[in-house]
Amino acid sequence: MLIRDVSVLQSGQILKDRDILIQDNKIVEIGRDLKVEDKSEIIDGRGKLAAPGLINCHTHAAMTLLRGYADDMELKPWLENKIWPLEAKLNEEDISWGVKLACLEQIHFGITCFNDMYLFPDAVAEATKEMGMRAFISGVVFDMRPEFLTGVEPFVRRWKGDELIIPAVGPHSAYACSEETLLKEKEIADRHNAMIHIHLSETREEVDGFLLSKGRSPVEYLDTLGMLSERLAAVHCVWLSENDCRLLAERKANVVDCTVSNLKLTSGIAPLNTLLKWGVNICLGTDGASSNNNLSLFEEMKVTAIVQKNAYHTPAAFSAEQIWRLATDNAYRTFGLDMGLKAGALADLMLIDLRKPWLCPETNIISHLVYSMTGGVDTTIINGRVLMREGIIPGEEKIMAGAQKRFEDLVQRR
Ligand SMILES: [Zn+2]
């Protein structure tokens, strides 16, 4: 496949009128006037910007089915009276439709890979693969459902080595899992060299509870279990002490910030500047669609930048370039993916139509991507396959109709 005459975003710079040659699932070459065989697929890149795919570093994809079902409530009654009762009725078929809907949405937003934690991980993996997306998938584990832990290692074995699905281990949180459960999860992750995906220090109550019961913060507690490592994606990290930041940095753990979800649930604002000062690798996630309520990393980037500027009382904090790095390079580092627009990298990328009013005039493109982007992803390519072309994903209407039906069925189900 050849993308012809496109502007290429490479390490923050724009290279104009270049061709991108893709073979199988890799970018082979970026240059001028590249030659291909006659029968190769050619994509006209004129007026478009090629940017590397984004990674949604934390989500619960199937929760798209619960989008807008319950909003504007306190966290506890929201979970206990609304979300959990509905989740208790979910079956594999629901999950499959919810995940497909999430894939549609993410493909529209230029996301090529996501990091998921939820129920029925096999259904999540199958639906994701069918949609052609790349994902790190873990089945959620908490002590209220001990059978979930039993399923973890078989799930990891089933999907290990798949081209698009990378199995991971997902203890829900330090407060929902016993020490024994956490250690078992760690053992499985170590055995299979898998990522650990966990919610950590999301609310002040969570941290206060740990300080009271264990005399340690949740971060310090996980460290005593040996769980902080470069294979950890620690999600939220809103309530951190200076010592927590130091530990996360020294153990090379990755922090996934979900600003929109944290703001919507009034959990607080993560101390990103302090984490950066310590050299922690930070990336971005949307969280599930029931607490965001979309899966747009463009929106996440903008809100994160603006909120952090306010938290540190200076518009100079968190430049557009810095925020763009969180959504791209830092995310690639977290998941060990060779991405970016360069020869040898995975062919996971998007083409953005620059002929949109909100992207005009053409000045600082990174600023546009972070602060002005409200649409315009034209083409999304994952693993060398075009999944969306000129804004159209084949089969989209059928998936939306299916998801609608599952939702209606779910709320009436007993
Ligand atoms: Zn979450």
Residues whose N, C-alpha, C, O or C-beta is under 5 A from the ligand:
A	BS01	ZN	D287
